[in-house]
Amino acid sequence: MSVIAICKTSVEAVVPFIQYQARVWSKWNVPQCFSEWAHLQSPTSSSVVSLCLLLQLGLTTAQFAIYEPDWLDSTLGDACINALSADFNCVDYVQTFMQLRYRTSLENVTLTDMICTSDCSASLKNWFDSVTANCAGKTLNDGNPTAFGGYMWAGFNETCVKDPKTKQYCNDIMFNFTDVPNIKSMPREELCHTCHIRRLAMMQSSQYSIYDDFFKEQLEYVYTQCGGTGPTTIPTALVTTIPTPTPYCVSGKRYTTLQTDTCESIANSNSVSSASLYMGNQALLPSCLTISPGISLCLPITCQTYYLQPSDTCISIEMALGLDFDQLLSYNSWLNPTCSNLQPATDFYGKIICVSPQGGTFTGTATPPVPTEPSDGYTRVSIPPPADIPIAAGTTLNCGKWHVVLTSDTCTTICVQSSIEVSLFRLVNPSLASDTCTLSLVPGTALCAGPTYSWNITAPVTSTVLESISTVVGVRRGEATMVMRGEVGCL
């Protein structure tokens, strides 16, 4: 066969193939081919360039695989993996058939002959049959394992079908049909041509073609005008039933509701926050007070729980349980920064809250709070400071509760133990720096941890200040300018 005969193909005919062959380009001087082509004008020169493309892009390669075993999930099993990674005895151009589209003439008989071999046809069928048998009931990337091989086989058949009389490729014959605006304008000899009817019928018979309502109407019209009968329905789509995954549950524990359950009762019996229970199952729980039986709920991660009392505030709970200021907010993310929604929110969610990290262990030793008058940090009667203990510079002597600083102390631990706001603690102990309170502590010195109400009665406008302080103790951050929740975070 001559060089010119081999090369009667256009560059456009191999453009789709080029997209699949980038890995080959580095081995050949393809740009030089195009450069030479740009300077050559004769049909012979163009054919030589086409030959360059055909040969350099590996079109004469007679074997390839579309999957490598290492790419595939081992859960598919060895038999399925071996079937998927089997070789095709076809030229590489056949890989372009994996793109689902209408197959037209390649405008080159030699190229089509190289594609349409009996070895290629047999290997496409063998691959498809093997994957169908060995991968039954399995999915590949959430799709049908036969998809790409099926597209190639259908593309091969639609490309290689021939006119039984002339033995010409049907696509080449139809390529020369008259250009018309619609099928009803086609000349009868073309409308009823064996190749035209056979192509439409072939597409209808395969799930791996683009046969749809448009081609269905064409095939029905052909049967009406040309005679003959056959199925025209659209084949069942390649639908893979993907198992519905079990809803993710972070704790791995689930609970099935009973008739009398509420968020609070479920939370209480499972050591979880009632608010967390609701928020993790909102789609299933329209209300925390009336829950339908038989619902499978995901339980949150457990925590140390506490049953909220009507008089509780965030600060009273933190003080009673020895928690750092604002720690309750970190354990219960639904609380707003000022903790003002503690009581209103739990009226809906339920009164069970977390007083330890979810998944952690509560190490505090304090007992839950009992109904008592909340402490405001003041004392009614002053007492002498500890004997033989130096008093910190500037500390008031009008004090009813003293604390001797230990090396392990922080301003926060002293305040929690003594039930005093940090702002008041620093006010009666001016030696403590506002920004580095803990670093200002001197072990072995005495500090006032409970001033009397009249500790500063002689100072200008002291009575007004004291009255204000006495009314804002326990107020959260942002609600006062003198005793502020935000000042508790001392170092």
Secondary structure, 3 states (H helix, E strand, C coil): CCHHHHCCCCHHHHHHHHHCCHHHHCCCCHHHHHHHHHCCCCHHHHHHHHHHHHHHCCCCCCCECCCCHHHCCHHHCHHHHHHHCCCECCCHHHHHHHCCCCCCCCCCHHHHHHHCCHHHHHHHHHHHHHHHHHCCCCCECCECCCHHHHHHHHHHHHHHCECCCCCCEHHHHHHCCCCCCCHHHCCHHHHCCHHHHHHHHHHHCCCCCCCCHHHHHHHHHHHHHHCCCCCCCCCCCCCCCCCCCCCCCCCCCEEECCCCCCHHHHHHHHCCCHHHHHHCCCCCCCCCCCCCCCCEEECCCCCCEEECCCCCCHHHHHHHHCCCCCHHHHHCCCCCCCCCCHHHHHHHHCCEEECCCCCCCCCCCCCCCCCCCCCCCCECCCCCCCCCCCECCCCCCCECCEEECCCCCCHHHHHHHHCCCHHHHHHHCCCCCCCCCHHHCCCCCEEECCEECCCCCCCCCHHHHHHHHHHHCCCCCCCCCCCCHHHHCCC
